Structure formats: structure tokens, C-alpha cells
Amino acid sequence: MIGKQTKGRGFRKLLDYLAEREDAQLIGGNMSGRNARELAREFKLSRQLNSDADRVVYHVSLSTAKGDKLDDEKWCEIGDRYMKEMGFDANQFVIFRHHNTDDDHIHIAASRIRMDTGLVVHDSWDYVRSEKVLRQIEQDYDLVQVQGSREKLNRTPSTGQIRRIIREQEEYSSGKRDTPPERTIKEQIQQTIDSARVDNPQMPLLIMRLQSAGISVRAGFTRNGKSKGISYEKDGIAFSGSQLGAAYTFPGLQKHRGIDYQPERDDARIEHLLNNPVGQAVESEPLINAIAHNKAQIPTTDQPKLTPNHIAELYKYYSADLHSLLVTDRDKEIALLALLDNQPDQKVEEILLASPAGWTHDEAKALVLIALLRLASNKQQERIKAGVAGEEVQHLEKELSLNYSVSSPASSADLAPPALPFTPPPEDESKRRVLQYYLTQKRGISNYLVEPLQRQGLGYIDQQENVVFIKRDLNGSKSGALVWDTHCQDNRCTEYLDSDRSEGWFHLKLGGEAEDKIERVFLCSSPIDALSLAEIDIQGHKGQPPVRTMYMAVDDPDNLPVELLRNISRIGLAFNNDDLGNETSLVVQEKLPQAKRIAPSGLTWNEILIEQQQQQQEIVEQKQRSRGFSR
């Protein structure tokens, strides 16, 4: 059973919508009114008990899985029970049943003001509570357990899938079928992970193998390297690690599956793979199965020689997204990336020998030396051995026809390079209108917010077709970038590969004057939800908010402008209504005790914004149809 909750201000518009749908039935509740006008008048009784309360209208739709049908009596029982367990045991409410879709469903309109005390029903964690109530109702009424409307990662087999599996198993057992039932997507993902991990690879290599096998991976990390979680998707069906089992969570992969993960070594490569996934290879599944069958070990310093298969695999791994470069430039980058992964020099040379350029051993060694010099010059991560002179390296470069300027070992080892300002990825200006259309027409963000976002270069599509949001410090200086996958259900972003990870956040300010002190702050899970909440705020105030307000996307609860926030009393923890959002809120509340949790009634604020706009549009269309009919 799926539950969708929204809150609003006006009863009459909602009641008109519920009552005037084709074949709408008023089947239950605790009110005497029999039409929208009578019910709206009756709801005024509770509103008079608390005239100062805002957003007192509560609307929830409950729908069963396809194939499950309930009669009016059962729906009334479920509606009454749901409202009581959600804390509406002394509130006015009415139940309508609609038949306009294939899914059997009801709508409940209620007042959030209690008739006994005049207080508003507490709505903290209402999404989490709703899901618990619905899961129990499914069990008690023998209904198919389905994914929550906001839990896109919580996939369960549909009724049709269950029937297919039972039918195919019976056919296989009776000899009418040559093969057993096809494994579920969940089982396929689990088996692929089990096969890809047997040689205890490093975390980036595991992710690369899964991507090659057609499994999308999402992961996030805090600044201190703590995992924010991991999820997997295949054929459009996604699962969080915990839904696959404890061994498939980010910590579980390390503890139970032997995956090697070191934040300093792996995070940059993981982010690169998330932003630039490896394409599915035809041979990927046989390759992963072969790895599992042979239990071949990725060489360590105790195993100086790599097998040909692993050489080719590692070369492919490091060359991901480098195919546009000339082979010499590509191999130069591969050597650098392998060294950044703490691969021994000899192993890097062996990887380079797999290049289509056909390097000799001496040439591969020269490429490694050049990469070491580059590290020493730019990042101070390695020091070149004293015996390697700048003239020798220049000679090696000349032999390889490499046009890369190298500093002398002395200067690179002793002088730290000056810190360079963050350079945002270049915008593809030809796609500016594409993003504007998408944000305004598909995501509900008005041009009032989109136009300055694009004009200031804070949101755009880059030349690699990534949607990029720019992070800034509190002085407005650009300090990093976030990449947004528009298909991601929770709207969370990943750090752009070349971001310097200095303090910075995507944020915008509205209301008051530019010089005014910030009086309200909303902390969100993503830039798109910060924009959505700002849009909702503007609509709620019918214009700019009355005081200076900041809307900020926080991708790491350990990276907050605490000095600023400590002196602000009105802070809303508007993170996504999911486990990660709730956990993030608890972490922030430890640092900022005055902050209050204000979770969206759905998973994200953008979903709430879109739902509100769709509901308003449906009401307008219904009125237009009514006027046309009356003529």
C-alpha cells in the first residue's frame, strides 16, 4: 500500500477536487457534511479553535497494489485505523473513494487541529510513521507489500512477478520447462557482487566491475571518509545496500566481503566513476564469472607480476573517460592515476605495457618517472629520488616525443606550489535553454530563481553534459562543484572530480535587503531541493519571505558554517525524508541544538513542489470544465 501525504491551507479547493472527480464516493470519516460546501463549512469549527495555525489542511491518498481490491467497508476500516495511528484520533476527517485509475485508492482530507485541545497534530517523522503503519496494515489485511511512494529503493516483486515465479517453478518441476525460474533482479545484483568481490579488489575496482556488468552504483561520503551509504540499480530497479543484506552495505562490503577501501586513496576514483560510469561490456559477465571461478588475486607488492587478464583489466579501469586523448597523453594520465592509487612503480609499468602504443619496458619506466615528477611538482605527494636529474627526464620525454613541461626535482620537492583558485568546469552555453526548460517545466522552479542561477553561473550543463551546481563560501567565492544526476530519486549530488573540497556550499538568499542579517536558514539535501524549498517559501508568502533567509544544500554534515549558524535561532533541518536525511539531522542537531527537523511530507521538497503545482493545475482544469459544462 502506498501513502502520499501533503499539507495545505485551504479546505474548499481540496474538497472540490475530491468530491467532483468522476465516480467519486464519500464513504467514511467522522463528519456530517455530504458535499464539498457542507464539509468546508464544518471544517471551520476546528480552524476557529486555533486561528493562528498555518497549513492545517492534511491530505493523504492510500492505494493498494495492482490486483488488490477492497470494498467500502474495508477501506473505511483502514482509513480510520490509519488516521488514529498517525495521531488524528481527535480530528475531523472525511474519506473519499476514487475509481479514476487502475489502482484501488482512497483520499482522506483532515484538519490537523485537534478538537479536544486545539493544538496541531505533531508532524515530525510523519513519513517514517506512515510507512510503518502501512506495512502493518498490509500484513493484517493480507495485501501485497509494495514500495512506498517515496521509497524508490525499496523494490519488492509485483503480484505478476510472484505469480510468474510460482508458475515457472511448477513447470520446471513437472518437466514442462527446461530452465528454472529466472532470478529476480535483487538476486542477480547480489550474485554479481558476490562474483566480483572474490579476489578482494579495491572499492573503485569493484564499482567498475559492477558498472561493466550493467549495474549502476551510487555512493556518498562525508569529509572524514565515513560512508553515507551505497545503492545499486539494474534494469531500472534499485536497492539500497541494506535492502540486499548487511554484507552489501558500504561497511558490510569491507567487513563481510573483503573489499579493500582507503578513503585517501579511493575517494577521488570513486567520484570519478560515479560521474563517468564505465559502459557495460559484452564480455563483462563472463569476465566477472571467471574471476569468481578462479579466485584470482589482484597482485600486491608480494606478487610483483600481474596476469595478462588483470593487466588489461586495470588498463581499462584507469583509461575510463580518457579515450578522447591521444594515446601518449592517455597513458601519461593512466600512470598518474595509478600512482595516486598507491600502485607500486613496477605495477604501473606493467599496466602501461598493455597500452595499444606498444611501449617498451624503458619507455614505460620513463612514463612512470614523468608521472612521479608531476606528482612532486603539483601535489607534493612524492619526492623524486635524488639520482634522477632534470636533464635525464627531459631526455626521456624527448625520446617519447612528450611535450610536457617538467620542473626540476629540487624546486618541486622544496617549494610548495601556490594554492590555485577553484576553476569551475566550463559551461556548454548551447544547452542553457535546455536546462532552463527542464528546471521550469519539469521541476517546477520559476524563472524568478532559474534566471539569476544561470546568469551568475551557479547552475548549468557543462561540456561533458553534466548538470553542475556551484558551491561558494560565505563570501561568495566559488569553491567547488556538485554534479546532479537528474534521474536520481533523492536528488543528492556527487562532488565534482576536480573540486578542491574547501569549505563551500550551494546556497541562495531571499528576502529583506542584501545587507540584512540572516534570520532564517533551511538546510537541504541537494541544490534542487534548496531551490524547491525557496520556491515553496515564495509561494507561501505570495512573494519574498519577510526576513533575510538562506537556503543551503549540505552534502556533508561535518562541513557546516557553524560560526554563522550558531548565532541564528531559526534553523530548519529540511533534509530528505529518508534514513540518511534523518541521520544527518541528528548529527547537525548535536552541533546546533536550536535547529528543528522539518522533513518534507514526501521524500524530497521538489516532489512536494511538483505535487502542489499539479494539484493546483487539476483544480483549475476542473473549474474550467465545470464552467464549460454549465454553458
Buried (B, 14 or more C-beta within 10 A) or exposed (E): BBBBBBBBEEBBBBBBBBBBBEEBBBBBBBBEBEEBEEBBEBBEEBBEBBEEBEEBBBBBBBBBBBBBEBEEEEBBBBBBBBBEBBBBEBBBBBBBBBEEEEBBBBBBBBBBBBEEEEEBBEBEBBBBBBBEBBBEBBEEBEBBEBBBBBBBBBBBBBEEEBEBBEEBEEBBEEEEBEEEBEEBBBEBBBBBBBBBBBBBBBBBBBBBBBBBBBBBBBBBBBBEEBBBBBBBBBEEBBBBBBBBBEBBBBBBBBEBBEBBBEBEBBBBBBBBBBBBBBEEBEEBBEBBBEBBEEEBBBBEEEEEEBBEEBBBBBBBBBBBBBEEBEBBBBBBBBBBBBBBBEBBBBBBBBBBBBBEBEBEEEBBBBBBBBBBBBBBBEEBEBEBEEEBEBEEBBEBBEEBEBEBEBBBBEEBBEEEEEEEEBEBBEBBEEBBEEBBEBBBEEBBBBEEBBEEBBEBEBBBBBEEEBBBBBBBBBEEEBBBBBBBBEEBBBBBBBBBBBBBBBBBBBBBBBBBEEEEEBBBBBBBBBBBBBBBBBBBBBBEEEEBBEBBBBBBBBBBBEBBBEEEBEEBEBBBBBBBBBBBBBBBBEBBBEEBEEBEBBBBBBBBBBBBBBBBEEBBEEBEEBBEEEEEEEE
